Amino acid sequence: MKRSLTVGLIAGSVAIAGGTAWAETVNAGYVLITDGAEFTGSTTFMPREFSQGCMQFDGDLVDTADDGRSVYVHGKVMGYGWAGRTEIYDGQGSTSPASACLYDPAATQVQYGWVAVCVNRNNLPDRCTEQRFERPGNSLPPVSVDDILP
């Protein structure tokens, strides 16, 4: 028996065909903006039976400035560095789809993670805007991205 996808602005869920596993879309249609880049997407926490309970983000990365600087989006999960990077190198206002499924091989499922959109400023620190996402029902205490490995 197949069930249909239900997505809400704040939360939704997906029934895996015939199973009891549920994916939790914790935020659909959010926008991360930094000066020169924008990411519009959704973040879903998969059930442990699918992709090791990963945190998946999907969306569109937009280079909003024709300034020659590359822009990128990436994510990280509990205790690991940034990964799943999608980058636009031309620096000329392009758009690119971006998707990554990030997981913790030492856990049965990811409890929380971050997604960030950034502008590569070469020799200067990159300019980024990030957002934390948490699996619904997570009982772990709040953690800052600064408390996790870079």
C-alpha contacts under 8 A as a table, 3 or more apart, distances in Angstrom:
res1	aa1	res2	aa2	distance
1	M	17	A	5.81
1	M	18	G	4.93
2	K	15	A	7.68
2	K	16	I	7.36
2	K	17	A	4.47
2	K	18	G	6.14
3	R	14	V	7.55
3	R	15	A	5.63
3	R	16	I	7.17
3	R	17	A	6.14
3	R	18	G	7.90
4	S	14	V	6.84
4	S	15	A	6.96
5	L	13	S	6.72
5	L	14	V	5.04
5	L	15	A	7.20
6	T	12	G	5.44
6	T	13	S	5.65
6	T	14	V	6.31
7	V	11	A	6.50
7	V	12	G	4.26
7	V	13	S	6.45
7	V	25	T	7.13
7	V	28	A	7.18
8	G	11	A	4.97
8	G	12	G	4.99
8	G	27	N	7.95
8	G	28	A	6.85
9	L	12	G	7.82
9	L	27	N	6.45
9	L	28	A	5.43
9	L	29	G	6.75
10	I	25	T	7.92
10	I	26	V	6.01
10	I	27	N	4.90
10	I	28	A	6.33
11	A	24	E	7.08
11	A	25	T	5.35
11	A	26	V	4.65
11	A	27	N	5.74
11	A	28	A	7.16
12	G	24	E	6.11
12	G	25	T	5.05
12	G	26	V	6.81
13	S	22	W	6.41
13	S	23	A	5.52
13	S	24	E	4.87
13	S	25	T	5.81
14	V	22	W	5.62
14	V	23	A	5.23
14	V	24	E	6.95
15	A	18	G	7.88
15	A	19	G	7.18
15	A	20	T	7.14
15	A	21	A	6.53
15	A	22	W	5.21
15	A	23	A	7.01
16	I	19	G	5.38
16	I	20	T	6.88
16	I	21	A	5.87
16	I	22	W	6.34
16	I	23	A	7.89
21	A	47	P	5.67
21	A	48	R	7.88
21	A	49	E	7.11
22	W	46	M	7.02
22	W	47	P	5.60
23	A	44	T	6.56
23	A	45	F	5.58
23	A	46	M	4.42
23	A	47	P	5.35
24	E	44	T	5.40
24	E	45	F	5.00
24	E	46	M	6.46
24	E	47	P	7.94
24	E	135	R	7.07
24	E	136	P	7.08
25	T	28	A	6.73
25	T	42	S	7.25
25	T	43	T	5.82
25	T	44	T	4.02
25	T	45	F	6.21
26	V	42	S	7.75
26	V	43	T	6.04
26	V	44	T	5.93
26	V	45	F	7.38
26	V	133	F	7.19
26	V	134	E	7.38
26	V	135	R	7.05
26	V	136	P	7.17
27	N	30	Y	6.48
27	N	42	S	5.49
27	N	43	T	5.62
27	N	44	T	7.41
28	A	41	G	6.44
28	A	42	S	4.17
28	A	43	T	6.55
29	G	40	T	6.26
29	G	41	G	5.28
29	G	42	S	5.56
30	Y	40	T	5.69
30	Y	41	G	5.65
30	Y	42	S	6.38
31	V	38	E	6.94
31	V	39	F	5.61
31	V	40	T	4.41
31	V	41	G	6.60
32	L	38	E	5.66
32	L	39	F	5.14
32	L	40	T	6.50
32	L	116	A	7.38
32	L	117	V	6.46
32	L	129	T	6.38
32	L	130	E	7.04
32	L	131	Q	7.68
33	I	36	G	7.98
33	I	37	A	6.00
33	I	38	E	4.49
33	I	39	F	6.57
33	I	117	V	7.04
33	I	129	T	6.39
34	T	37	A	5.35
34	T	38	E	6.36
34	T	117	V	7.03
34	T	118	C	6.79
34	T	119	V	7.56
34	T	127	R	7.00
34	T	128	C	6.13
34	T	129	T	5.70
35	D	64	T	7.93
35	D	119	V	7.68
35	D	127	R	7.66
36	G	63	D	6.03
36	G	64	T	4.88
36	G	65	A	4.90
36	G	71	V	7.63
36	G	119	V	6.46
37	A	61	L	7.39
37	A	62	V	5.72
37	A	63	D	4.75
37	A	64	T	5.15
37	A	65	A	7.26
37	A	71	V	6.13
37	A	72	Y	7.89
37	A	117	V	6.78
37	A	118	C	6.56
37	A	119	V	6.34
38	E	61	L	5.92
38	E	62	V	5.13
38	E	63	D	6.64
38	E	64	T	6.76
38	E	117	V	6.62
39	F	59	G	6.77
39	F	60	D	5.62
39	F	61	L	4.57
39	F	62	V	6.24
39	F	73	V	7.22
39	F	117	V	6.26
40	T	59	G	5.42
40	T	60	D	5.43
40	T	61	L	6.81
41	G	57	F	6.85
41	G	58	D	5.36
41	G	59	G	3.81
41	G	60	D	6.35
42	S	57	F	5.66
42	S	58	D	5.56
42	S	59	G	6.39
43	T	55	M	6.91
43	T	56	Q	5.57
43	T	57	F	4.36
43	T	58	D	6.62
43	T	133	F	7.63
44	T	55	M	5.80
44	T	56	Q	5.12
44	T	57	F	6.37
45	F	53	G	6.64
45	F	54	C	5.94
45	F	55	M	4.55
45	F	56	Q	6.22
45	F	110	V	7.36
45	F	135	R	6.12
46	M	49	E	7.97
46	M	50	F	6.09
46	M	51	S	7.08
46	M	52	Q	7.76
46	M	53	G	4.75
46	M	54	C	5.37
46	M	55	M	6.32
46	M	56	Q	7.28
46	M	109	Q	7.87
47	P	50	F	5.50
47	P	51	S	7.83
47	P	52	Q	7.39
47	P	53	G	4.72
47	P	54	C	7.55
47	P	109	Q	7.08
48	R	51	S	6.98
48	R	52	Q	4.96
48	R	53	G	3.80
48	R	54	C	7.55
48	R	108	T	5.73
48	R	109	Q	5.18
49	E	52	Q	6.19
49	E	53	G	6.59
50	F	53	G	5.84
50	F	54	C	7.60
51	S	54	C	5.65
51	S	101	C	7.56
51	S	103	Y	7.53
52	Q	103	Y	6.35
52	Q	104	D	7.59
52	Q	105	P	7.34
52	Q	108	T	6.13
52	Q	109	Q	5.81
53	G	103	Y	6.63
53	G	108	T	6.31
53	G	109	Q	3.87
53	G	110	V	5.68
54	C	101	C	5.64
54	C	102	L	5.16
54	C	103	Y	4.34
54	C	104	D	7.39
54	C	109	Q	6.19
54	C	110	V	5.59
55	M	77	V	7.59
55	M	101	C	5.60
55	M	102	L	5.27
55	M	103	Y	6.37
55	M	110	V	6.29
55	M	112	Y	7.66
55	M	113	G	7.12
56	Q	99	S	7.18
56	Q	100	A	5.55
56	Q	101	C	4.14
56	Q	102	L	6.20
57	F	98	A	7.83
57	F	99	S	5.50
57	F	100	A	5.62
57	F	101	C	6.65
57	F	115	V	7.70
58	D	97	P	7.63
58	D	98	A	5.68
58	D	99	S	4.30
58	D	100	A	6.80
59	G	97	P	5.83
59	G	98	A	5.40
59	G	99	S	6.53
60	D	95	T	6.69
60	D	96	S	5.69
60	D	97	P	4.49
60	D	98	A	5.70
61	L	72	Y	7.22
61	L	73	V	6.92
61	L	95	T	5.60
61	L	96	S	5.22
61	L	97	P	6.07
61	L	98	A	6.36
62	V	71	V	7.90
62	V	93	G	6.79
62	V	94	S	5.92
62	V	95	T	4.38
62	V	96	S	6.55
63	D	66	D	7.56
63	D	70	S	7.60
63	D	71	V	6.14
63	D	88	I	7.24
63	D	91	G	6.64
63	D	92	Q	6.83
63	D	93	G	4.43
63	D	94	S	5.30
63	D	95	T	6.31
64	T	93	G	5.11
64	T	94	S	7.62
65	A	91	G	7.21
65	A	92	Q	6.60
65	A	93	G	5.41
66	D	69	R	7.91
66	D	91	G	5.79
66	D	92	Q	4.21
66	D	93	G	5.18
67	D	91	G	5.79
67	D	92	Q	6.49
68	G	90	D	6.41
68	G	91	G	3.89
68	G	92	Q	6.07
69	R	89	Y	7.22
69	R	90	D	7.26
69	R	91	G	4.54
69	R	92	Q	7.96
69	R	119	V	6.80
69	R	120	N	6.09
69	R	121	R	6.64
70	S	87	E	6.88
70	S	88	I	5.46
70	S	89	Y	4.45
70	S	90	D	6.21
70	S	91	G	4.89
70	S	119	V	6.12
70	S	120	N	5.43
70	S	121	R	7.96
71	V	87	E	5.67
71	V	88	I	5.42
71	V	89	Y	6.84
71	V	91	G	7.28
71	V	117	V	7.46
71	V	118	C	5.61
71	V	119	V	4.40
71	V	120	N	5.77
72	Y	85	R	6.58
72	Y	86	T	5.46
72	Y	87	E	4.10
72	Y	88	I	6.24
72	Y	117	V	5.78
72	Y	118	C	5.31
72	Y	119	V	6.50
72	Y	120	N	7.58
73	V	84	G	7.99
73	V	85	R	5.68
73	V	86	T	5.54
73	V	87	E	6.65
73	V	98	A	7.50
73	V	115	V	7.20
73	V	116	A	5.57
73	V	117	V	4.30
73	V	118	C	6.18
74	H	82	W	6.35
74	H	83	A	5.75
74	H	84	G	5.24
74	H	85	R	4.36
74	H	86	T	6.56
74	H	100	A	7.99
74	H	115	V	5.81
74	H	116	A	5.60
74	H	117	V	6.72
75	G	82	W	5.40
75	G	83	A	5.56
75	G	84	G	6.14
75	G	85	R	7.32
75	G	100	A	7.90
75	G	102	L	7.45
75	G	113	G	7.15
75	G	114	W	5.35
75	G	115	V	4.25
75	G	116	A	6.12
76	K	80	Y	6.23
76	K	81	G	5.79
76	K	82	W	4.63
76	K	83	A	5.97
76	K	102	L	6.96
76	K	113	G	5.48
76	K	114	W	5.33
76	K	115	V	6.73
77	V	80	Y	5.78
77	V	81	G	7.52
77	V	82	W	7.93
77	V	102	L	6.73
77	V	103	Y	6.76
77	V	104	D	7.05
77	V	110	V	6.94
77	V	112	Y	6.13
77	V	113	G	4.09
77	V	114	W	6.47
78	M	104	D	7.32
78	M	110	V	7.24
78	M	111	Q	7.42
78	M	112	Y	6.25
78	M	113	G	6.00
78	M	148	I	6.85
79	G	148	I	5.35
79	G	149	L	5.92
80	Y	104	D	7.83
80	Y	148	I	7.03
80	Y	149	L	5.87
80	Y	150	P	7.63
81	G	148	I	7.83
81	G	149	L	5.69
81	G	150	P	5.27
82	W	85	R	7.81
82	W	150	P	7.06
83	A	102	L	7.50
84	G	99	S	7.49
84	G	100	A	5.16
84	G	101	C	7.41
84	G	102	L	7.10
85	R	100	A	7.84
86	T	98	A	5.83
86	T	99	S	7.73
88	I	91	G	6.92
88	I	94	S	7.15
88	I	95	T	7.67
88	I	96	S	7.07
90	D	94	S	7.54
91	G	94	S	7.31
103	Y	109	Q	7.17
103	Y	110	V	6.04
104	D	107	A	5.49
104	D	108	T	7.71
104	D	109	Q	6.98
104	D	110	V	6.21
105	P	108	T	7.57
107	A	110	V	6.92
110	V	113	G	7.65
110	V	135	R	7.53
111	Q	134	E	5.94
111	Q	135	R	5.17
111	Q	138	N	6.20
111	Q	140	L	7.82
112	Y	132	R	7.26
112	Y	133	F	5.57
112	Y	134	E	4.21
112	Y	135	R	5.91
113	G	132	R	5.75
113	G	133	F	5.43
113	G	134	E	6.56
114	W	130	E	6.57
114	W	131	Q	5.49
114	W	132	R	4.37
114	W	133	F	5.90
114	W	145	V	7.51
115	V	130	E	5.54
115	V	131	Q	5.58
115	V	132	R	6.72
115	V	133	F	7.92
116	A	128	C	6.32
116	A	129	T	5.46
116	A	130	E	3.98
116	A	131	Q	6.45
117	V	128	C	5.53
117	V	129	T	5.58
117	V	130	E	6.49
118	C	126	D	6.38
118	C	127	R	5.39
118	C	128	C	4.07
118	C	129	T	6.53
119	V	126	D	5.64
119	V	127	R	5.20
119	V	128	C	6.47
120	N	125	P	7.79
120	N	126	D	4.96
120	N	127	R	6.92
121	R	124	L	5.28
121	R	125	P	6.36
121	R	126	D	5.21
121	R	127	R	7.19
122	N	125	P	7.49
122	N	126	D	7.46
132	R	145	V	7.94
134	E	138	N	6.75
135	R	138	N	5.52
143	V	147	D	6.52
144	S	147	D	5.32
144	S	148	I	7.28
145	V	148	I	5.47
146	D	149	L	7.41
146	D	150	P	7.46
